[in-house]
Amino acid sequence: MRARTILTTLCAAIALAGCVKPPSTPSPGSDFGYDEWDSIPNDVPLPKPGVNQRPVVGTKKLLVTVTHWQDGDGLNFPLIKKHTVSNDPDALPAYISAASHGKLTLTGQIIEHTSGPRPELCKEGSPMPISLATAEGAKSALAQGLNPNDYDYLINVIDCGGNASAYVPGRVMGVYGQAGGPHVYKHEFGHNLGYNHASTYTQCATASNVVSAPGSCQTTSYGDTGDSVSGGGTLYPANNRWYSGWLDNSQAAVIERSGLYRLTKLGNEGPQLYLINRPGLTPSQVALEYRKPTPFDNFPPSDNRVKGVWVRYTTMGGSLLNTQLDATPQTATTADPTLLPGKVFSDLAAGVTVEVCSATDTGATVAVTINNQLQRKCPTLPPAVPGVTNPPASVKQYNPVKVAGSAIPGALVNINYKRSADTEWVSTTTIAGADGTWEKSLPYLSPQQYHLSVSQKLDDKTSLPNTRIVEVVH
């Protein structure tokens, strides 16, 4: 990350996404912006060859070292502690917990130590000396009887010209001055997770309600206000979360057939990511996600970024590289990137189209066409009757009775049941997973005959029910 001269202009674009514009007379190195040199490529094999994920889950130990120079520096130990290892709601651990939905927990400690006089390297310029920071951090740890190798992640802070850098992927970051807020740590930790700086496709061709990419689009650096690694102050994108092992198969899927798909709000129950393959092409996939305001994604309710579907091109391998689509290329900003209801995204090279059918408080529905098939349109009729695979007809059931089947991915599944002799139904719901399957265990049912009725709801349209008689014997 680069010094505050960049951040001043950057904040104009991401002020609504959690960035705080620096004061007019800050101390040197107090704020950080984006610099292409802050990400250091690191060739680390994937955990499972051929599986393009780098899961980081469970509890990981973090050591933060703050090294002072004998002749003084501008480092504020209590503030660094607040940003990195405290319980502050905006600190790095809280951010990672929110982004991973509790799949990754950072615990750790912070230490400080006084080294020798300020090195000549640190007296002018912005060298971003990660080797120096790492060496000084190791000295600080050893001076207090700690072994850096006992920790999963290391943040080494020295006063050396400002900026910060990290390995992509890796376990070490260096911070070279006093950050005014925790954003720098979220950004650099994203690099450690394997996330590269993203780009944005701008000035893409449009015709009527269709925006086409990548084709004649122009590529600009950064500009993705939905990614703390690439121009925003928000949580990491959905496909980054999948790459890190934070989304399961009910929350993320590759679209393998044309049809309707429902995205739930990012961070909530249900499908949060759909990927569309682009065989033989680079980038290799298209990623779709839908956001609503959260404490970290603090967009206004009327903002474009919470009114439509985010489209990103992505290649996920040894590291992750995204290119956001600016789906409103007629404006001069990339802070309104989403594909709004009624708009269509077309990728002619990949034979893909995506039309946004709706965007509500609970999710967004898209009509997706792949393999150059006849374009799938948004629905005007109720959805089809959902499939019910369990309980099978004429097979006696034992408690707990599990109801399962298939539906439109992301659809709301309404499950109603009653004793045959009763008139009142008991209702419960679930959401079909990203792969279109669903299941729900019912509470204890006394042995007797029941009527079961299952329907699916997509937006404001509800299907006819799938009904059957269920005999519960125990």
Long-range contacts (C-beta under 8 A, 24 or more apart in sequence): 1-32, 1-33, 1-34, 1-35, 1-38, 1-163, 1-164, 1-165, 1-184, 1-187, 1-188, 2-32, 2-33, 2-34, 2-35, 2-38, 2-126, 2-163, 3-29, 3-31, 3-32, 3-33, 3-126, 3-162, 3-163, 4-30, 4-31, 4-32, 4-33, 4-162, 5-33, 6-33, 6-34, 6-35, 7-31, 7-32, 7-33, 8-33, 10-34, 10-222, 10-231, 13-223, 13-225, 13-231, 13-333, 13-334, 13-335, 14-225, 14-231, 14-232, 14-233, 14-335, 16-225, 16-298, 16-299, 16-300, 16-303, 16-335, 17-225, 17-226, 17-232, 17-233, 17-234, 17-297, 17-298, 17-299, 17-305, 18-183, 18-232, 18-233, 18-234, 18-296, 18-298, 19-183, 19-232, 19-233, 20-180, 20-181, 22-180, 26-180, 27-74, 27-178, 28-74, 28-162, 28-177, 29-74, 29-159, 29-161, 29-162, 29-163, 29-176, 29-177, 29-178, 29-179, 30-74, 30-177, 30-178, 30-179, 30-180, 31-179, 31-180, 31-181, 32-162, 32-163, 32-164, 32-177, 32-179, 32-183, 32-184, 32-187, 34-197, 34-222, 34-230, 34-231, 35-128, 35-163, 36-197, 36-221, 37-128, 37-165, 38-128, 38-163, 38-164, 38-165, 38-166, 38-187, 38-188, 38-191, 39-165, 39-166, 39-168, 39-191, 39-196, 39-197, 40-130, 40-165, 40-166, 40-167, 40-168, 40-170, 40-191, 41-167, 41-168, 41-319, 42-167, 42-168, 42-169, 42-170, 43-318, 44-169, 44-170, 44-318, 45-318, 46-317, 46-318, 52-243, 52-316, 52-317, 53-242, 53-243, 53-244, 53-245, 53-316, 54-169, 54-193, 54-194, 54-243, 54-244, 54-245, 55-244, 55-245, 56-104, 56-193, 56-244, 56-245, 57-100, 57-103, 57-104, 57-244, 57-245, 57-246, 58-103, 58-104, 58-105, 59-105, 59-106, 59-107, 60-104, 60-105, 60-106, 60-107, 60-152, 60-153, 61-107, 61-108, 61-150, 61-151, 61-152, 61-153, 62-92, 62-106, 62-107, 62-108, 62-109, 62-151, 62-152, 62-153, 62-154, 62-155, 63-108, 63-109, 63-110, 63-111, 63-137, 63-141, 63-146, 63-148, 63-151, 63-153, 63-154, 63-155, 64-108, 64-109, 64-110, 64-111, 64-154, 64-155, 64-156, 64-157, 65-110, 65-111, 65-112, 65-113, 65-136, 65-137, 65-140, 65-141, 65-154, 65-155, 65-156, 65-157, 66-110, 66-111, 66-112, 66-113, 66-140, 66-157, 67-112, 67-113, 67-114, 67-115, 67-133, 67-136, 67-137, 67-139, 67-140, 67-156, 67-157, 67-158, 68-112, 68-113, 68-114, 68-115, 68-159, 69-114, 69-115, 69-116, 69-117, 69-118, 69-122, 69-158, 69-159, 70-114, 70-115, 70-116, 70-117, 70-118, 71-117, 71-118, 72-118, 73-118, 73-158, 73-159, 74-159, 74-177, 74-178, 75-157, 75-158, 75-159, 75-177, 75-178, 76-178, 77-110, 77-112, 79-178, 80-110, 80-157, 80-178, 80-179, 81-110, 82-182, 83-179, 83-181, 83-182, 83-185, 84-108, 84-110, 84-155, 84-182, 84-185, 85-109, 85-110, 88-182, 89-295, 90-181, 90-182, 91-182, 92-182, 92-185, 92-186, 92-189, 95-182, 95-186, 95-235, 95-296, 96-186, 96-189, 98-235, 98-267, 98-294, 98-295, 98-296, 99-235, 99-236, 99-241, 99-246, 99-296, 100-241, 100-244, 100-246, 101-241, 101-246, 101-267, 103-245, 103-246, 104-244, 104-246, 106-153, 108-151, 108-153, 111-140, 111-141, 111-144, 111-146, 112-140, 113-139, 113-140, 113-143, 113-144, 115-139, 115-140, 118-159, 119-160, 121-160, 122-158, 122-159, 122-160, 122-161, 122-176, 124-161, 125-161, 126-161, 126-162, 126-163, 126-176, 127-160, 127-161, 127-176, 128-161, 128-163, 128-164, 128-165, 128-174, 128-176, 129-160, 129-174, 129-176, 130-165, 130-166, 130-167, 130-172, 130-173, 130-174, 132-158, 132-160, 132-174, 133-157, 133-158, 133-160, 133-174, 133-175, 133-176, 134-172, 134-174, 153-189, 153-192, 155-185, 155-188, 164-188, 165-191, 166-191, 166-192, 167-191, 167-192, 168-192, 168-194, 168-195, 168-196, 168-319, 169-193, 169-194, 169-318, 169-319, 183-228, 183-233, 186-228, 187-228, 187-229, 190-227, 190-228, 190-229, 190-236, 190-240, 191-229, 193-236, 193-240, 193-243, 193-244, 194-243, 194-244, 194-318, 194-319, 194-320, 195-227, 195-229, 195-236, 195-240, 195-243, 195-319, 195-320, 196-229, 196-319, 196-320, 196-321, 196-322, 197-221, 197-222, 197-229, 197-230, 198-222, 198-223, 198-224, 198-227, 198-229, 198-230, 198-231, 198-312, 198-321, 198-322, 198-323, 198-324, 199-223, 199-230, 199-322, 199-323, 199-324, 200-224, 200-323, 200-324, 200-325, 200-326, 200-334, 200-337, 201-313, 201-323, 201-324, 201-325, 201-326, 202-326, 202-329, 202-334, 203-326, 203-329, 204-325, 204-326, 204-329, 206-329, 206-330, 209-342, 209-343, 209-344, 210-343, 210-344, 210-345, 210-346, 211-325, 211-327, 211-328, 211-329, 211-339, 211-343, 211-344, 211-345, 211-346, 212-345, 212-346, 212-347, 212-348, 213-311, 213-313, 213-325, 213-345, 213-346, 213-347, 214-313, 214-323, 214-347, 214-349, 215-348, 215-349, 217-325, 217-329, 219-323, 220-334, 223-324, 223-326, 223-334, 224-312, 224-322, 224-324, 224-334, 224-337, 225-305, 225-334, 225-335, 225-337, 226-291, 226-297, 226-305, 226-310, 226-324, 226-337, 227-322, 227-324, 230-322, 230-324, 231-334, 233-296, 234-296, 234-297, 235-266, 235-267, 235-294, 235-296, 235-297, 237-287, 237-289, 237-310, 237-312, 237-322, 238-266, 238-272, 238-273, 238-287, 238-289, 238-310, 239-273, 239-275, 239-285, 239-287, 239-289, 239-312, 239-314, 239-316, 239-320, 239-322, 240-320, 240-322, 241-272, 241-273, 242-273, 242-275, 243-316, 243-320, 247-272, 247-273, 249-433, 249-434, 249-435, 250-433, 250-434, 250-435, 251-433, 251-434, 252-434, 253-409, 253-433, 253-434, 253-435, 254-285, 255-368, 255-370, 256-370, 257-370, 258-368, 258-369, 258-370, 258-371, 258-373, 258-376, 259-367, 259-368, 259-376, 259-408, 260-357, 260-365, 260-366, 260-367, 260-368, 260-376, 260-378, 260-379, 260-383, 260-408, 260-458, 261-288, 261-365, 261-366, 261-368, 261-408, 261-409, 261-410, 262-363, 262-364, 262-365, 262-366, 262-408, 262-409, 262-410, 262-411, 262-432, 262-458, 263-288, 263-289, 263-290, 263-309, 263-363, 263-364, 263-365, 263-366, 263-410, 264-290, 264-362, 264-363, 264-410, 264-431, 265-290, 265-291, 265-292, 265-362, 265-363, 266-290, 266-291, 266-292, 266-297, 267-294, 269-431, 270-363, 270-410, 270-431, 270-432, 270-433, 270-434, 271-409, 271-410, 271-431, 271-432, 271-433, 271-434, 272-434, 273-434, 274-366, 274-368, 274-409, 274-434, 275-314, 276-350, 276-352, 276-354, 276-368, 276-370, 277-350, 278-347, 278-349, 278-350, 278-352, 279-350, 281-349, 281-350, 282-315, 283-313, 283-314, 283-315, 283-321, 283-323, 284-314, 284-315, 284-316, 285-313, 285-314, 285-315, 285-316, 286-311, 286-312, 286-313, 286-314, 286-347, 286-350, 286-352, 286-354, 287-311, 287-312, 287-313, 287-314, 287-322, 288-354, 288-366, 290-359, 290-363, 290-364, 292-361, 303-336, 304-328, 304-335, 304-336, 304-337, 304-338, 304-340, 305-335, 305-336, 305-337, 305-338, 307-338, 307-340, 307-359, 308-338, 308-339, 308-340, 308-341, 308-343, 308-356, 308-359, 308-364, 309-338, 309-339, 309-354, 309-356, 309-359, 309-364, 309-366, 310-337, 310-338, 310-339, 311-337, 311-338, 311-339, 311-345, 311-354, 357-459, 358-459, 360-459, 363-410, 365-410, 365-458, 365-459, 379-458, 379-461, 381-461, 382-458, 382-461, 382-462, 382-463, 382-464, 383-407, 383-408, 383-411, 383-456, 383-457, 383-458, 383-461, 383-462, 383-463, 384-463, 385-455, 385-456, 385-463, 385-464, 385-465, 385-466, 386-411, 386-413, 386-432, 386-454, 386-455, 386-456, 386-463, 386-466, 387-466, 388-452, 388-454, 388-466, 388-468, 390-439, 391-452, 391-468, 391-470, 393-468, 393-469, 396-471, 396-472, 396-473, 397-470, 397-471, 397-472, 397-473, 398-472, 398-473, 398-474, 399-444, 399-445, 399-472, 399-474, 400-441, 400-442, 400-443, 400-444, 401-441, 401-442, 401-445, 401-470, 401-472, 402-439, 402-440, 402-441, 402-442, 403-439, 403-440, 403-441, 403-442, 403-452, 403-454, 404-437, 404-438, 404-439, 404-440, 405-437, 405-438, 405-439, 405-454, 405-466, 406-432, 406-436, 406-437, 406-438, 407-432, 407-436, 407-438, 407-456, 408-432, 408-436, 408-456, 408-458, 409-433, 409-434, 409-435, 409-436, 410-434, 411-456, 411-457, 411-458, 412-456, 412-457, 412-458, 413-438, 413-440, 413-454, 413-455, 413-456, 413-457, 414-454, 414-455, 414-456, 414-457, 414-462, 415-440, 415-442, 415-452, 415-453, 415-454, 416-452, 416-453, 416-454, 416-465, 417-442, 417-445, 417-450, 417-451, 417-452, 417-453, 417-470, 418-450, 418-451, 419-446, 419-448, 419-449, 419-450, 419-451, 420-448, 420-449, 420-450, 420-451, 420-469, 421-448, 425-453, 432-456, 445-472, 446-472, 447-472, 447-473, 447-474, 448-472
